Amino acid sequence: MNNRFYRISAGIGVAIIALVIFCIVIAKRKDNNLAKIENETEPSVMSSTNLVEDGEENKNTAEFKEIKDSNENKNSSSSSDTKKEKVNDKAKQTSSNSNASAGTSKNNGNSKSNEKNVSKSTTKSTTKQEEIIKDPVFKYPVEGEITTNYAKDKLVYSDTLGEWVTHLGIDIKASKTAIVAASADGKIKSIKNDPRYGLTVVVEHVNGYSTIYSNLLTAEFVSVGENVKAGQTLGTVGNTASFEILDEPHLHFEMMKNGEQIDPNMYLKK
């Protein structure tokens, strides 16, 4: 009986031990499964978190890149616009310079054309003026012998004055009342009674010439300011010159150029 009791007790003890071991094993398995589940769950969560973080980082990176690209595009566009503006300004300036150059060239051409026209006009005017101001051709105012010649730089003897004197004209012998004619075309400047040479007519001509007719008897054929032609009657030969009253009837004839006495023999032509 005792052996049986011991056996039964031993069997129960073994059973209890086995049950405890089984429970321990089961518990360990549960712990292992939980640990495994936690390990599997944490990487997933971490992976999800990382994905979220990576997504945000990528989004931020994309946004930053987009902003950067936008700024670069703006800068590039601005730089391109600036370059275009510079090119346009340079083109405008070149065009303006070309226009200015063309205008200057045109103005120079017009100026040269005007200069040519002025030169032609001046040449024509000068030619015409030269034709107008040719020296007159002087003819003898009366026919006759020269009794006393021009003597500005030497002396001649005067019968009337009884001394040696200068003689600033020529004396042409002619009968009393002989016609005295204008030596060349001109204008009557004066008709006067000279205290030395008597009744005198002065005629002005072009180019500063003037002719003087003295010792006249009459001069009623012309008046002061009248234009006369070569050969036109001015008066008649007389004997009114007090400085030459003892000489034979004659015409005392003088010539001047720009107010200076000149030798009539150098200019008179028959």
Helices and strands as residue ranges (DSSP letters): H 2-132, E 138-139, E 146-148, E 151-158, E 163-167, E 170-173, E 179-181, E 186-194, E 198-204, G 206-208, E 209-218, E 227-228, E 233-237, G 242-244, E 250-257, E 260-262, G 264-266, E 268-269
